[in-house]
Amino acid sequence: MIGKEVIESEPIPSSKVKEIIEEYSENNELNYEQNLTLNHLARFRRYSPEDAEEIFEKLQDEFGLRPKVAAHIVDFVPLDLADMRLIFAKEPTKTTKEDLEKILEMLEQYDYIE
């Protein structure tokens, strides 16, 4: 990455990253960093790319969350309020317990991949 410049940065769910790298690997050889990323993403539970995108959009539209926070929620697959509080720990705006519970209820509608 020496000499490369970041032109644009946008938070996206890790399942989308995995999908992009897998598509890229069909026609190209992956470098060391790309292989590490792909191996890392394969180790954790996650939502399918379609579900992840839908959840990502719902979190932003219905709950007014920033894209970065929405991506963290999709990536970490929180299972309880303690997990949710960790995600929101450094957020400047406080989220109520009721909102956190509503988010968890919404997430329960989706199946994740182990």
PyMOL commands that set and color helices and strands:
alter all, ss='L'
color gray80, all
select helices_A, chain A and resi 14-27+32-42+49-63+67-76+81-88+97-107
alter helices_A, ss='H'
color red, helices_A
select strands_A, chain A and resi 46-47+112-113
alter strands_A, ss='S'
color yellow, strands_A
deselect
rebuild
show_as cartoon
